[in-house]
Amino acid sequence: EVRKQPRTTREDLVRVLKRAGTTVSTVTISNTLHRHGLKSCSAHKVLLLKPAHVQARLKFAKDHLDDPEEAWEKVMWSDETKIELFGINSTRRVWRKKKDEYNPKNTIPTMKHRGGNIMLWGFSAKGTGRLDRIKGMMDGAMYCKILGNNLLPSIRALKMGRGWVFQHDNDPKHTARATKEWLLKKHFKVLEWPSQSPDLNPIENLWRELKLCVAQ
């Protein structure tokens, strides 16, 4: 039962066994599962990837496989996040063996864009750029305004020089016609980015550090 449905709780198993005529405690169930190498663990949240996403990510990796380190030092990475959501208990527990933590049955699929992000930040190998707090829901016009106020000042402050490349993901605000036209008009080079790939963006590590500091 647990191997087929890892999110089954001990209480669920007590009820199933009781209907079958067997009465056991949750402690007995825990001990039995432990003897079989199963532990109650928090389910990892992983990206919900469709075949097209997988192929795009693979193409991105192959296209940049031989890029020198200096090329990545010219990238201005960016991202948005929700600081206030850090620490909210949205985890699910599953019974699994240690080696099975990323088995699809033991994970929670997530989507990158859910709206309502409140922070936008950029950084490069030379340091962090400006952090901008977003009030309310951000649309394409607000996004272009934020870039206009922060992108070039961040580039100059970090002394990135010529040949820099801007990275942002495929949020609808970023891929909107108005945003593309704005970037084209400014002659800003944009790094082609595969959808559903926040894990490829090193700024995720910075977000974690910032959120840990805020949580403390």
N, C-alpha and C positions, 0 to 999 in steps of 0.2 A: 504493500500500500504506500509506504513512505517513498520507496524508490520511484514509483510511478508519479506520485504527487508529493514532491518535497516540501510543499507549504502546509502539509497536514500537521495539525498541532497534536500535542499529547492528549488533550481533551477530546479531540476528534477520534483518536484511536481508542480511548476509553469507551466512547459511545459505540463505536463499531464493534468492539469486542463484546460489549454488554449485550448488544442485539444478537450476537452469535452465541450467547450463553456463557461467556467467560468474563469474570469480574477481576480486574487488575487495577492497581493504582498508577498515577502518573509517574511516580518514582520508579516503579517496576518497568514501565515503558521506557523511561530515560535510560535506565541501566541496561536494558536489552538492546536498545539502539546503540549505546556506547560500545557494547561488546561486539557489535557488527561494524564498528568503525565509523558510525554516523554521529555527527555533532550538530547542535542547533547553532546556526550561524546567520548573520545578517546577509540578506541577498544583495549581491552587487548590482548596481544600476549600470547597464550597458546600453550603447547606442542601438537603436532599432535600425538595422541595416538591410535594405533591399538589395537584390542582386546588382542593380544598376549602381548603387552606392559602393558596393564592394569593388566593382570593375573600375569605377572612377578613382577610388582610393589607390588601387593597384597601379593604374596609369600614372597618377601623380607621383607615386614612389619611384616608378621606373624612369619617368621624365627627369627627375631630380637626383637620381642615384649617384651621378658623377659630379654634381655641383660642388665646387670648392667651398671651404669654410668661409672664405671672404664674401662669397655671394650671399650667404645667409646673414652675414653681419650687416648687409645693406637693407634688410627687411624691417619695416616698421610694422610690428604685429599689433592687432587690436582685437577687442572683444567687449561684450556687455555681460553683466551678471546681476543677480539679486543678492545683495549683501544681507538683507533682512531675513532671508530664508535659511541662512546657515544655522544649524542646530535644531531645526524643527524635526520632530520625530516622524519621518516618512519612510522608515525602513520596514522591511518584511523579513521574517526569519524563515529559514529553510533547514531541513535535515540533509546533510551531505557529508561526504568524505572530503578531506583537505584538498585532494587533487582535483576535485570536481567543482571548484568554486565558480568557474566560468562556463560550466555546462548550461546551455540555454534554459533548462528546466529550473536552474538555481539562480537565475538572474531576473532583473526587472528591466524590460526594454523602456528606453526613454527617448524623447524627441528633444532636439536642441532648442527650438524656438517656441516659447509659450507666451510671449508678450509680457509687458509690465516690468522689463528690466530697468534698474535704476542707476547703474554705473556704466560708464564707458571709459576704457583705458587703453593706452598704447605703450609699447616699449620696444627697444631694440637691443642688440648686443652691447650697446654703449650705455644703456640705462633706461629709466622709466620716463615716459612722457607725461602729459597732463592727464589728470583724473577728472572726469566731468560727471557731475550728478545730474540725472535726468528727472525732471519733475513731470509726473503724469505719463501717459502713453507716448512713446516716441514714434513719429511718422517719418516719411522720407524727407520732408522739408526740414524737420528738426534735425535729422541726421546730417544733412548737408550743412546746416548752420553750425553744428557741433564740429564737423570736420574743418569748416572754414575758420573757426575760432581757435582750433587746437592742433590740427595736423602739422601745418608748416611751422608754427612756433615750437612744437615738440621736435621736429626735424632739425631746426636751427639750434635749439638748446642742446641737442645731443651731438651736434656737429657731424651729421651723417654725410655731408658733402653731396656730390652729384651721383646719379645712378641709383638712388634709393628706390625701393619698391614698397608699395602699401599693400598690406594684407587685411582683408576682412572676409567673413564667411558669406554664406548664401541666404542670409536672412532676407525676406522680401523687401525690406527697406533698403538693403544694400544693392539688390539687383533691380530695383525700380528704374524705369527709364530716366526719370529726372536725376537720380543719383549717378547713373552711368554717364549721362550728358554732362553733369557737373564735373565729374572726374576727368572726362575727356577734354572739356574746355580748359581745365587747369593743367592739362598735359601730365597728369599723374599716372605713373605706371602701376598697374594693379596685378598682384599675384593671382593667377588662376587657382581656384580653391575647390576641392571636391566637397559635395554636400555631406552633411552628417559626419563631420570630421573635426570636432573641437579637440579631440585627443591629439591631433597633429599640431596643434597650436601651443607653443611653449608658454604662452601667457597663462594657461590654465594652472601652471605651477605657481605663478605669482598670485593669482586669485586665491589659491589655497592658503598661501602664507598670510595674505591680507585678511582673509576671513578668520583664520586662527587667531590673529592678533585682535580682531574686533570681538571675537567670542570671549577672549580673556578679559 
